[in-house]
Amino acid sequence: MNTNQDCYFRLASFYGAVFLFAKGLELVNIDRTNPSRSQFVFIDTPERESLLQTFNFSKENSPESLIDARKFVTAIKTLKQALYQEKI
């Protein structure tokens, strides 16, 4: 049975979230239910699993893991700003 939760993916890793955001996944919320550990909530896509596999396990300088530096800096700034806002 498909629930509404199946279309979202939650991730507590800041740099994992930055990687997904820079690769084009859509951030829809930041769950601050646990005050000591926020979770980034993305719309789930079929590519998400392979992107996280690449982020976590690819070799240094592999083409799949490379991101334009400006995109990465922009993603970091955007997610940090979203962390300190009340709502996205």
Backbone as XML, in Angstrom:
<?xml version="1.0"?>
<chain id="A" units="angstrom">
  <residue number="1" name="MET">
    <atom name="N" x="0.840" y="-1.184" z="0.000"/>
    <atom name="CA" x="0.000" y="0.000" z="0.000"/>
    <atom name="C" x="0.878" y="1.238" z="0.000"/>
  </residue>
  <residue number="2" name="ASN">
    <atom name="N" x="0.592" y="2.175" z="-0.846"/>
    <atom name="CA" x="1.357" y="3.396" z="-0.981"/>
    <atom name="C" x="0.775" y="4.473" z="-0.075"/>
  </residue>
  <residue number="3" name="THR">
    <atom name="N" x="1.574" y="4.997" z="0.832"/>
    <atom name="CA" x="1.113" y="6.078" z="1.693"/>
    <atom name="C" x="1.758" y="7.373" z="1.243"/>
  </residue>
  <residue number="4" name="ASN">
    <atom name="N" x="1.246" y="8.466" z="1.757"/>
    <atom name="CA" x="1.777" y="9.774" z="1.417"/>
    <atom name="C" x="3.233" y="9.907" z="1.861"/>
  </residue>
  <residue number="5" name="GLN">
    <atom name="N" x="3.628" y="9.228" z="2.945"/>
    <atom name="CA" x="4.998" y="9.275" z="3.433"/>
    <atom name="C" x="5.979" y="8.653" z="2.440"/>
  </residue>
  <residue number="6" name="ASP">
    <atom name="N" x="5.510" y="7.763" z="1.568"/>
    <atom name="CA" x="6.387" y="7.101" z="0.607"/>
    <atom name="C" x="6.957" y="8.075" z="-0.422"/>
  </residue>
  <residue number="7" name="CYS">
    <atom name="N" x="6.334" y="9.210" z="-0.610"/>
    <atom name="CA" x="6.818" y="10.147" z="-1.623"/>
    <atom name="C" x="7.838" y="11.132" z="-1.058"/>
  </residue>
  <residue number="8" name="TYR">
    <atom name="N" x="8.198" y="10.983" z="0.220"/>
    <atom name="CA" x="9.193" y="11.847" z="0.845"/>
    <atom name="C" x="10.362" y="11.029" z="1.373"/>
  </residue>
  <residue number="9" name="PHE">
    <atom name="N" x="11.513" y="11.662" z="1.410"/>
    <atom name="CA" x="12.708" y="11.030" z="1.959"/>
    <atom name="C" x="13.302" y="11.978" z="2.989"/>
  </residue>
  <residue number="10" name="ARG">
    <atom name="N" x="13.626" y="11.443" z="4.173"/>
    <atom name="CA" x="14.187" y="12.245" z="5.263"/>
    <atom name="C" x="15.649" y="11.889" z="5.447"/>
  </residue>
  <residue number="11" name="LEU">
    <atom name="N" x="16.434" y="12.922" z="5.719"/>
    <atom name="CA" x="17.867" y="12.734" z="5.889"/>
    <atom name="C" x="18.368" y="13.715" z="6.941"/>
  </residue>
  <residue number="12" name="ALA">
    <atom name="N" x="19.119" y="13.214" z="7.927"/>
    <atom name="CA" x="19.653" y="14.071" z="8.985"/>
    <atom name="C" x="21.054" y="14.587" z="8.655"/>
  </residue>
  <residue number="13" name="SER">
    <atom name="N" x="21.742" y="13.973" z="7.717"/>
    <atom name="CA" x="23.099" y="14.383" z="7.360"/>
    <atom name="C" x="23.069" y="15.691" z="6.564"/>
  </residue>
  <residue number="14" name="PHE">
    <atom name="N" x="23.714" y="16.728" z="7.126"/>
    <atom name="CA" x="23.712" y="18.027" z="6.448"/>
    <atom name="C" x="24.375" y="17.935" z="5.074"/>
  </residue>
  <residue number="15" name="TYR">
    <atom name="N" x="25.579" y="17.380" z="5.004"/>
    <atom name="CA" x="26.279" y="17.343" z="3.717"/>
    <atom name="C" x="25.651" y="16.349" z="2.750"/>
  </residue>
  <residue number="16" name="GLY">
    <atom name="N" x="25.023" y="15.309" z="3.235"/>
    <atom name="CA" x="24.249" y="14.431" z="2.362"/>
    <atom name="C" x="23.084" y="15.192" z="1.748"/>
  </residue>
  <residue number="17" name="ALA">
    <atom name="N" x="22.427" y="16.009" z="2.571"/>
    <atom name="CA" x="21.317" y="16.829" z="2.077"/>
    <atom name="C" x="21.811" y="17.869" z="1.077"/>
  </residue>
  <residue number="18" name="VAL">
    <atom name="N" x="22.966" y="18.459" z="1.351"/>
    <atom name="CA" x="23.552" y="19.428" z="0.412"/>
    <atom name="C" x="23.820" y="18.761" z="-0.936"/>
  </residue>
  <residue number="19" name="PHE">
    <atom name="N" x="24.377" y="17.555" z="-0.905"/>
    <atom name="CA" x="24.662" y="16.822" z="-2.145"/>
    <atom name="C" x="23.371" y="16.570" z="-2.928"/>
  </residue>
  <residue number="20" name="LEU">
    <atom name="N" x="22.338" y="16.069" z="-2.251"/>
    <atom name="CA" x="21.068" y="15.803" z="-2.938"/>
    <atom name="C" x="20.471" y="17.086" z="-3.509"/>
  </residue>
  <residue number="21" name="PHE">
    <atom name="N" x="20.514" y="18.162" z="-2.730"/>
    <atom name="CA" x="19.965" y="19.445" z="-3.172"/>
    <atom name="C" x="20.737" y="19.964" z="-4.386"/>
  </residue>
  <residue number="22" name="ALA">
    <atom name="N" x="22.060" y="19.884" z="-4.331"/>
    <atom name="CA" x="22.883" y="20.343" z="-5.453"/>
    <atom name="C" x="22.672" y="19.493" z="-6.699"/>
  </residue>
  <residue number="23" name="LYS">
    <atom name="N" x="22.292" y="18.236" z="-6.515"/>
    <atom name="CA" x="22.018" y="17.338" z="-7.641"/>
    <atom name="C" x="20.583" y="17.473" z="-8.156"/>
  </residue>
  <residue number="24" name="GLY">
    <atom name="N" x="19.795" y="18.357" z="-7.534"/>
    <atom name="CA" x="18.486" y="18.672" z="-8.089"/>
    <atom name="C" x="17.275" y="18.146" z="-7.358"/>
  </residue>
  <residue number="25" name="LEU">
    <atom name="N" x="17.452" y="17.429" z="-6.243"/>
    <atom name="CA" x="16.282" y="16.974" z="-5.500"/>
    <atom name="C" x="15.617" y="18.168" z="-4.814"/>
  </residue>
  <residue number="26" name="GLU">
    <atom name="N" x="14.315" y="18.105" z="-4.705"/>
    <atom name="CA" x="13.550" y="19.232" z="-4.163"/>
    <atom name="C" x="13.367" y="19.095" z="-2.656"/>
  </residue>
  <residue number="27" name="LEU">
    <atom name="N" x="13.878" y="20.080" z="-1.921"/>
    <atom name="CA" x="13.686" y="20.151" z="-0.482"/>
    <atom name="C" x="12.311" y="20.747" z="-0.215"/>
  </residue>
  <residue number="28" name="VAL">
    <atom name="N" x="11.487" y="20.040" z="0.579"/>
    <atom name="CA" x="10.138" y="20.536" z="0.844"/>
    <atom name="C" x="9.937" y="20.984" z="2.289"/>
  </residue>
  <residue number="29" name="ASN">
    <atom name="N" x="10.817" y="20.533" z="3.188"/>
    <atom name="CA" x="10.640" y="20.904" z="4.589"/>
    <atom name="C" x="11.899" y="20.548" z="5.368"/>
  </residue>
  <residue number="30" name="ILE">
    <atom name="N" x="12.002" y="21.121" z="6.542"/>
    <atom name="CA" x="12.998" y="20.698" z="7.514"/>
    <atom name="C" x="12.227" y="20.357" z="8.776"/>
  </residue>
  <residue number="31" name="ASP">
    <atom name="N" x="12.300" y="19.102" z="9.173"/>
    <atom name="CA" x="11.585" y="18.614" z="10.352"/>
    <atom name="C" x="12.430" y="18.914" z="11.583"/>
  </residue>
  <residue number="32" name="ARG">
    <atom name="N" x="11.921" y="19.802" z="12.429"/>
    <atom name="CA" x="12.631" y="20.208" z="13.637"/>
    <atom name="C" x="11.994" y="19.605" z="14.888"/>
  </residue>
  <residue number="33" name="THR">
    <atom name="N" x="11.263" y="18.504" z="14.746"/>
    <atom name="CA" x="10.586" y="17.861" z="15.869"/>
    <atom name="C" x="11.579" y="17.539" z="16.981"/>
  </residue>
  <residue number="34" name="ASN">
    <atom name="N" x="12.733" y="17.000" z="16.615"/>
    <atom name="CA" x="13.797" y="16.731" z="17.579"/>
    <atom name="C" x="14.712" y="17.959" z="17.586"/>
  </residue>
  <residue number="35" name="PRO">
    <atom name="N" x="14.718" y="18.739" z="18.677"/>
    <atom name="CA" x="15.491" y="19.985" z="18.686"/>
    <atom name="C" x="17.003" y="19.783" z="18.531"/>
  </residue>
  <residue number="36" name="SER">
    <atom name="N" x="17.505" y="18.597" z="18.828"/>
    <atom name="CA" x="18.947" y="18.383" z="18.715"/>
    <atom name="C" x="19.371" y="17.815" z="17.366"/>
  </residue>
  <residue number="37" name="ARG">
    <atom name="N" x="18.416" y="17.438" z="16.515"/>
    <atom name="CA" x="18.763" y="16.847" z="15.214"/>
    <atom name="C" x="17.648" y="17.087" z="14.200"/>
  </residue>
  <residue number="38" name="SER">
    <atom name="N" x="17.827" y="18.071" z="13.352"/>
    <atom name="CA" x="16.839" y="18.345" z="12.309"/>
    <atom name="C" x="16.957" y="17.326" z="11.195"/>
  </residue>
  <residue number="39" name="GLN">
    <atom name="N" x="15.848" y="17.116" z="10.472"/>
    <atom name="CA" x="15.851" y="16.232" z="9.313"/>
    <atom name="C" x="15.409" y="17.021" z="8.085"/>
  </residue>
  <residue number="40" name="PHE">
    <atom name="N" x="16.151" y="16.841" z="7.003"/>
    <atom name="CA" x="15.810" y="17.467" z="5.735"/>
    <atom name="C" x="14.842" y="16.546" z="5.009"/>
  </residue>
  <residue number="41" name="VAL">
    <atom name="N" x="13.736" y="17.107" z="4.541"/>
    <atom name="CA" x="12.695" y="16.315" z="3.891"/>
    <atom name="C" x="12.668" y="16.682" z="2.403"/>
  </residue>
  <residue number="42" name="PHE">
    <atom name="N" x="12.924" y="15.686" z="1.581"/>
    <atom name="CA" x="12.948" y="15.852" z="0.127"/>
    <atom name="C" x="11.796" y="15.081" z="-0.503"/>
  </residue>
  <residue number="43" name="ILE">
    <atom name="N" x="11.370" y="15.535" z="-1.673"/>
    <atom name="CA" x="10.476" y="14.713" z="-2.484"/>
    <atom name="C" x="11.330" y="13.569" z="-3.006"/>
  </residue>
  <residue number="44" name="ASP">
    <atom name="N" x="10.887" y="12.344" z="-2.767"/>
    <atom name="CA" x="11.669" y="11.169" z="-3.152"/>
    <atom name="C" x="11.585" y="10.953" z="-4.655"/>
  </residue>
  <residue number="45" name="THR">
    <atom name="N" x="12.690" y="10.535" z="-5.220"/>
    <atom name="CA" x="12.750" y="10.233" z="-6.654"/>
    <atom name="C" x="13.460" y="8.899" z="-6.835"/>
  </residue>
  <residue number="46" name="PRO">
    <atom name="N" x="13.305" y="8.289" z="-7.983"/>
    <atom name="CA" x="14.014" y="7.029" z="-8.246"/>
    <atom name="C" x="15.544" y="7.189" z="-8.211"/>
  </residue>
  <residue number="47" name="GLU">
    <atom name="N" x="16.057" y="8.374" z="-8.501"/>
    <atom name="CA" x="17.495" y="8.614" z="-8.525"/>
    <atom name="C" x="18.098" y="8.754" z="-7.131"/>
  </residue>
  <residue number="48" name="ARG">
    <atom name="N" x="17.274" y="9.016" z="-6.119"/>
    <atom name="CA" x="17.778" y="9.326" z="-4.783"/>
    <atom name="C" x="18.695" y="8.229" z="-4.230"/>
  </residue>
  <residue number="49" name="GLU">
    <atom name="N" x="18.306" y="7.000" z="-4.379"/>
    <atom name="CA" x="19.110" y="5.902" z="-3.836"/>
    <atom name="C" x="20.505" y="5.857" z="-4.474"/>
  </residue>
  <residue number="50" name="SER">
    <atom name="N" x="20.567" y="5.980" z="-5.791"/>
    <atom name="CA" x="21.874" y="5.942" z="-6.452"/>
    <atom name="C" x="22.696" y="7.194" z="-6.135"/>
  </residue>
  <residue number="51" name="LEU">
    <atom name="N" x="22.045" y="8.335" z="-5.962"/>
    <atom name="CA" x="22.778" y="9.544" z="-5.577"/>
    <atom name="C" x="23.407" y="9.384" z="-4.197"/>
  </residue>
  <residue number="52" name="LEU">
    <atom name="N" x="22.668" y="8.834" z="-3.250"/>
    <atom name="CA" x="23.225" y="8.626" z="-1.912"/>
    <atom name="C" x="24.327" y="7.568" z="-1.933"/>
  </residue>
  <residue number="53" name="GLN">
    <atom name="N" x="24.162" y="6.562" z="-2.760"/>
    <atom name="CA" x="25.200" y="5.542" z="-2.923"/>
    <atom name="C" x="26.481" y="6.202" z="-3.444"/>
  </residue>
  <residue number="54" name="THR">
    <atom name="N" x="26.334" y="7.078" z="-4.410"/>
    <atom name="CA" x="27.467" y="7.814" z="-4.962"/>
    <atom name="C" x="28.106" y="8.696" z="-3.897"/>
  </residue>
  <residue number="55" name="PHE">
    <atom name="N" x="27.290" y="9.437" z="-3.162"/>
    <atom name="CA" x="27.810" y="10.333" z="-2.125"/>
    <atom name="C" x="28.584" y="9.567" z="-1.062"/>
  </residue>
  <residue number="56" name="ASN">
    <atom name="N" x="28.054" y="8.458" z="-0.636"/>
    <atom name="CA" x="28.655" y="7.716" z="0.470"/>
    <atom name="C" x="29.815" y="6.808" z="0.071"/>
  </residue>
  <residue number="57" name="PHE">
    <atom name="N" x="29.781" y="6.251" z="-1.134"/>
    <atom name="CA" x="30.727" y="5.182" z="-1.439"/>
    <atom name="C" x="31.558" y="5.350" z="-2.710"/>
  </residue>
  <residue number="58" name="SER">
    <atom name="N" x="31.348" y="6.409" z="-3.464"/>
    <atom name="CA" x="32.119" y="6.527" z="-4.706"/>
    <atom name="C" x="33.572" y="6.908" z="-4.397"/>
  </residue>
  <residue number="59" name="LYS">
    <atom name="N" x="34.422" y="6.583" z="-5.319"/>
    <atom name="CA" x="35.837" y="6.909" z="-5.182"/>
    <atom name="C" x="36.038" y="8.417" z="-5.382"/>
  </residue>
  <residue number="60" name="GLU">
    <atom name="N" x="37.088" y="8.939" z="-4.781"/>
    <atom name="CA" x="37.414" y="10.350" z="-4.919"/>
    <atom name="C" x="37.572" y="10.694" z="-6.398"/>
  </residue>
  <residue number="61" name="ASN">
    <atom name="N" x="37.025" y="11.823" z="-6.783"/>
    <atom name="CA" x="37.080" y="12.342" z="-8.156"/>
    <atom name="C" x="36.307" y="11.513" z="-9.167"/>
  </residue>
  <residue number="62" name="SER">
    <atom name="N" x="35.420" y="10.629" z="-8.715"/>
    <atom name="CA" x="34.599" y="9.910" z="-9.695"/>
    <atom name="C" x="33.649" y="10.918" z="-10.351"/>
  </residue>
  <residue number="63" name="PRO">
    <atom name="N" x="33.405" y="10.793" z="-11.634"/>
    <atom name="CA" x="32.564" y="11.764" z="-12.354"/>
    <atom name="C" x="31.165" y="11.915" z="-11.758"/>
  </residue>
  <residue number="64" name="GLU">
    <atom name="N" x="30.622" y="10.831" z="-11.197"/>
    <atom name="CA" x="29.265" y="10.875" z="-10.637"/>
    <atom name="C" x="29.188" y="11.738" z="-9.384"/>
  </residue>
  <residue number="65" name="SER">
    <atom name="N" x="30.294" y="11.847" z="-8.659"/>
    <atom name="CA" x="30.257" y="12.577" z="-7.387"/>
    <atom name="C" x="30.667" y="14.042" z="-7.526"/>
  </residue>
  <residue number="66" name="LEU">
    <atom name="N" x="31.175" y="14.422" z="-8.682"/>
    <atom name="CA" x="31.630" y="15.799" z="-8.855"/>
    <atom name="C" x="30.463" y="16.762" z="-9.006"/>
  </residue>
  <residue number="67" name="ILE">
    <atom name="N" x="30.598" y="17.916" z="-8.351"/>
    <atom name="CA" x="29.587" y="18.972" z="-8.416"/>
    <atom name="C" x="30.321" y="20.282" z="-8.646"/>
  </residue>
  <residue number="68" name="ASP">
    <atom name="N" x="29.764" y="21.132" z="-9.470"/>
    <atom name="CA" x="30.313" y="22.463" z="-9.674"/>
    <atom name="C" x="30.424" y="23.162" z="-8.313"/>
  </residue>
  <residue number="69" name="ALA">
    <atom name="N" x="31.558" y="23.753" z="-8.027"/>
    <atom name="CA" x="31.800" y="24.382" z="-6.723"/>
    <atom name="C" x="30.763" y="25.457" z="-6.401"/>
  </residue>
  <residue number="70" name="ARG">
    <atom name="N" x="30.366" y="26.232" z="-7.383"/>
    <atom name="CA" x="29.368" y="27.288" z="-7.135"/>
    <atom name="C" x="28.022" y="26.696" z="-6.738"/>
  </residue>
  <residue number="71" name="LYS">
    <atom name="N" x="27.655" y="25.584" z="-7.375"/>
    <atom name="CA" x="26.407" y="24.913" z="-7.015"/>
    <atom name="C" x="26.461" y="24.389" z="-5.589"/>
  </residue>
  <residue number="72" name="PHE">
    <atom name="N" x="27.606" y="23.828" z="-5.212"/>
    <atom name="CA" x="27.761" y="23.271" z="-3.870"/>
    <atom name="C" x="27.705" y="24.373" z="-2.815"/>
  </residue>
  <residue number="73" name="VAL">
    <atom name="N" x="28.387" y="25.487" z="-3.059"/>
    <atom name="CA" x="28.360" y="26.617" z="-2.119"/>
    <atom name="C" x="26.948" y="27.182" z="-2.004"/>
  </residue>
  <residue number="74" name="THR">
    <atom name="N" x="26.265" y="27.319" z="-3.123"/>
    <atom name="CA" x="24.887" y="27.816" z="-3.105"/>
    <atom name="C" x="23.980" y="26.866" z="-2.327"/>
  </residue>
  <residue number="75" name="ALA">
    <atom name="N" x="24.156" y="25.567" z="-2.518"/>
    <atom name="CA" x="23.346" y="24.582" z="-1.796"/>
    <atom name="C" x="23.609" y="24.671" z="-0.296"/>
  </residue>
  <residue number="76" name="ILE">
    <atom name="N" x="24.865" y="24.828" z="0.109"/>
    <atom name="CA" x="25.197" y="24.961" z="1.531"/>
    <atom name="C" x="24.519" y="26.195" z="2.113"/>
  </residue>
  <residue number="77" name="LYS">
    <atom name="N" x="24.647" y="27.327" z="1.432"/>
    <atom name="CA" x="24.044" y="28.576" z="1.916"/>
    <atom name="C" x="22.530" y="28.453" z="2.014"/>
  </residue>
  <residue number="78" name="THR">
    <atom name="N" x="21.920" y="27.854" z="1.008"/>
    <atom name="CA" x="20.461" y="27.719" z="0.983"/>
    <atom name="C" x="19.973" y="26.838" z="2.130"/>
  </residue>
  <residue number="79" name="LEU">
    <atom name="N" x="20.628" y="25.699" z="2.359"/>
    <atom name="CA" x="20.188" y="24.805" z="3.431"/>
    <atom name="C" x="20.468" y="25.393" z="4.809"/>
  </residue>
  <residue number="80" name="LYS">
    <atom name="N" x="21.571" y="26.091" z="4.978"/>
    <atom name="CA" x="21.837" y="26.745" z="6.267"/>
    <atom name="C" x="20.803" y="27.823" z="6.541"/>
  </residue>
  <residue number="81" name="GLN">
    <atom name="N" x="20.480" y="28.589" z="5.526"/>
    <atom name="CA" x="19.464" y="29.623" z="5.675"/>
    <atom name="C" x="18.116" y="28.993" z="6.033"/>
  </residue>
  <residue number="82" name="ALA">
    <atom name="N" x="17.781" y="27.894" z="5.379"/>
    <atom name="CA" x="16.516" y="27.211" z="5.656"/>
    <atom name="C" x="16.486" y="26.643" z="7.073"/>
  </residue>
  <residue number="83" name="LEU">
    <atom name="N" x="17.631" y="26.207" z="7.585"/>
    <atom name="CA" x="17.687" y="25.682" z="8.955"/>
    <atom name="C" x="17.299" y="26.736" z="9.985"/>
  </residue>
  <residue number="84" name="TYR">
    <atom name="N" x="17.648" y="27.976" z="9.714"/>
    <atom name="CA" x="17.413" y="29.045" z="10.682"/>
    <atom name="C" x="16.117" y="29.800" z="10.444"/>
  </residue>
  <residue number="85" name="GLN">
    <atom name="N" x="15.398" y="29.471" z="9.392"/>
    <atom name="CA" x="14.083" y="30.071" z="9.134"/>
    <atom name="C" x="13.018" y="29.285" z="9.859"/>
  </residue>
  <residue number="86" name="GLU">
    <atom name="N" x="11.875" y="29.899" z="10.063"/>
    <atom name="CA" x="10.742" y="29.193" z="10.672"/>
    <atom name="C" x="10.169" y="28.163" z="9.708"/>
  </residue>
  <residue number="87" name="LYS">
    <atom name="N" x="9.948" y="28.551" z="8.463"/>
    <atom name="CA" x="9.383" y="27.661" z="7.444"/>
    <atom name="C" x="10.116" y="27.876" z="6.143"/>
  </residue>
  <residue number="88" name="ILE">
    <atom name="N" x="10.098" y="26.840" z="5.311"/>
    <atom name="CA" x="10.730" y="26.946" z="3.985"/>
    <atom name="C" x="9.755" y="27.597" z="3.022"/>
  </residue>
</chain>
